Amino acid sequence: MKIGELANVSGTPVETIRFYERESLLPAPERTQSNYRIYTQTHADRLGFIRQCRNLDMTLDEVRILLRFKDAPQEDCGEVDAMLDAHIGHVALRIRELHRLEKELRALRSRCHGRQAAAGCGIFQGIEMAAGQTGQVPSRGHVRGAH
């Protein structure tokens, strides 16, 4: 199948497929005489595996580790266990951070009671007060779905 077909079958954008190839997560496909990439079911299966790992919020390095062991099924999977344990720990930490963030956002939201001029909005006052306490907005390493 051509890259467009692989994209449709897997639900993966063409640019993402090319990115995974550049990152050596997907093996380079054979090419036709006219230089079109030709993908096989093996590519589709591997792409599905990669996508599921990404759905589990794994980094590309974590995916590489899993693929290395997937490609060497006779190897001991202790490193895989350790990697997944570390990932679970990271997810648990992020959950705690998100709970703190939710609490902070709810406290900010409670400072504004209805429609009024933005100049009197308690949300802005709360943000400015917090920023003034440290001299800068604290960085919490806010991450949008990836780490």
C-alpha positions as CSV (number, residue, x, y, z in Angstrom):
1,M,0.0,0.0,0.0
2,K,1.1,3.6,-0.6
3,I,1.5,6.1,2.3
4,G,-2.0,7.5,1.8
5,E,-3.5,4.1,2.1
6,L,-1.4,3.4,5.3
7,A,-2.6,6.7,6.7
8,N,-6.2,5.8,6.0
9,V,-5.9,2.2,7.4
10,S,-4.1,3.3,10.5
11,G,-5.8,6.7,11.1
12,T,-2.4,8.3,11.2
13,P,-1.5,11.5,9.3
14,V,1.0,11.1,6.5
15,E,3.4,13.6,8.1
16,T,3.3,11.5,11.3
17,I,4.2,8.4,9.4
18,R,7.1,10.2,7.7
19,F,8.2,11.5,11.2
20,Y,8.2,7.9,12.6
21,E,10.3,6.8,9.6
22,R,12.8,9.6,10.2
23,E,13.0,8.7,13.9
24,S,13.6,5.1,12.9
25,L,10.6,3.8,14.7
26,L,9.1,2.6,11.4
27,P,11.4,0.7,9.0
28,A,12.0,2.3,5.7
29,P,9.6,0.8,3.1
30,E,10.5,-0.7,-0.2
31,R,10.2,1.7,-3.1
32,T,8.7,1.2,-6.6
33,Q,10.6,2.0,-9.7
34,S,8.9,5.4,-9.7
35,N,10.2,5.9,-6.1
36,Y,6.8,5.5,-4.4
37,R,7.0,4.0,-0.9
38,I,5.3,0.7,-0.6
39,Y,4.1,-0.3,2.9
40,T,3.1,-3.8,4.1
41,Q,0.8,-5.1,6.8
42,T,3.9,-5.3,8.9
43,H,4.3,-1.5,8.7
44,A,0.6,-1.1,9.6
45,D,0.9,-3.4,12.6
46,R,4.1,-1.6,13.9
47,L,2.4,1.7,13.4
48,G,-0.6,0.5,15.4
49,F,1.8,-0.6,18.2
50,I,3.5,2.8,18.1
51,R,0.2,4.7,18.2
52,Q,-1.0,2.7,21.2
53,C,2.2,3.5,23.0
54,R,1.7,7.1,22.3
55,N,-2.0,6.8,23.4
56,L,-0.5,5.6,26.7
57,D,1.5,8.9,26.8
58,M,4.8,7.2,26.3
59,T,7.7,9.2,25.0
60,L,9.5,8.3,21.8
61,D,12.4,7.0,23.8
62,E,10.1,4.8,25.7
63,V,8.6,3.6,22.5
64,R,12.1,2.8,21.2
65,I,12.8,0.7,24.2
66,L,9.6,-1.3,23.7
67,L,10.3,-1.7,20.0
68,R,13.8,-2.9,20.7
69,F,12.5,-5.7,22.9
70,K,9.5,-6.4,20.6
71,D,12.1,-6.9,17.8
72,A,14.2,-9.2,20.1
73,P,11.5,-11.4,21.7
74,Q,14.0,-13.8,23.3
75,E,15.5,-11.0,25.5
76,D,14.6,-10.7,29.2
77,C,12.0,-8.0,29.7
78,G,13.2,-6.7,33.0
79,E,14.1,-3.4,31.4
80,V,10.6,-3.2,30.0
81,D,9.1,-3.7,33.5
82,A,11.4,-1.0,35.0
83,M,10.6,1.4,32.2
84,L,6.8,0.9,32.7
85,D,7.2,1.3,36.4
86,A,9.0,4.6,35.9
87,H,6.2,5.7,33.5
88,I,3.5,4.8,36.0
89,G,5.4,6.9,38.6
90,H,5.5,9.8,36.2
91,V,1.8,9.5,35.4
92,A,1.0,9.4,39.2
93,L,3.1,12.5,39.7
94,R,1.3,14.3,36.9
95,I,-2.0,13.4,38.3
96,R,-1.0,14.9,41.7
97,E,0.2,18.0,39.9
98,L,-3.1,18.3,37.9
99,H,-5.1,18.0,41.1
100,R,-3.1,20.9,42.6
101,L,-3.7,22.8,39.4
102,E,-7.4,22.1,39.5
103,K,-7.6,23.3,43.1
104,E,-5.7,26.5,42.2
105,L,-7.9,27.2,39.2
106,R,-11.1,26.6,41.2
107,A,-9.8,29.0,43.8
108,L,-9.2,31.6,41.1
109,R,-12.6,31.0,39.6
110,S,-14.3,31.5,43.0
111,R,-12.8,35.1,43.0
112,C,-15.2,36.3,40.2
113,H,-18.9,36.5,40.8
114,G,-20.7,37.3,37.7
115,R,-20.5,39.8,34.9
116,Q,-18.5,42.9,35.6
117,A,-15.7,45.0,34.0
118,A,-12.5,43.0,33.6
119,A,-10.7,45.7,35.7
120,G,-12.6,44.4,38.7
121,C,-12.3,40.7,38.0
122,G,-11.0,38.7,40.9
123,I,-9.4,36.2,38.6
124,F,-7.0,38.8,37.2
125,Q,-6.4,40.1,40.7
126,G,-5.6,36.6,41.9
127,I,-3.2,35.9,39.1
128,E,-1.5,39.2,39.6
129,M,-1.2,38.6,43.3
130,A,0.3,35.2,42.8
131,A,2.7,36.5,40.2
132,G,3.7,39.4,42.5
133,Q,4.5,37.0,45.4
134,T,7.4,35.3,43.5
135,G,8.3,38.2,41.1
136,Q,7.4,35.9,38.3
137,V,4.8,33.3,37.2
138,P,5.9,30.0,38.7
139,S,6.7,27.3,36.3
140,R,5.0,24.0,37.0
141,G,6.3,22.3,33.8
142,H,2.8,22.5,32.4
143,V,2.6,19.8,29.8
144,R,-0.2,19.3,27.3
145,G,-0.4,15.5,27.0
146,A,3.2,14.7,26.5
147,H,6.3,14.5,28.6
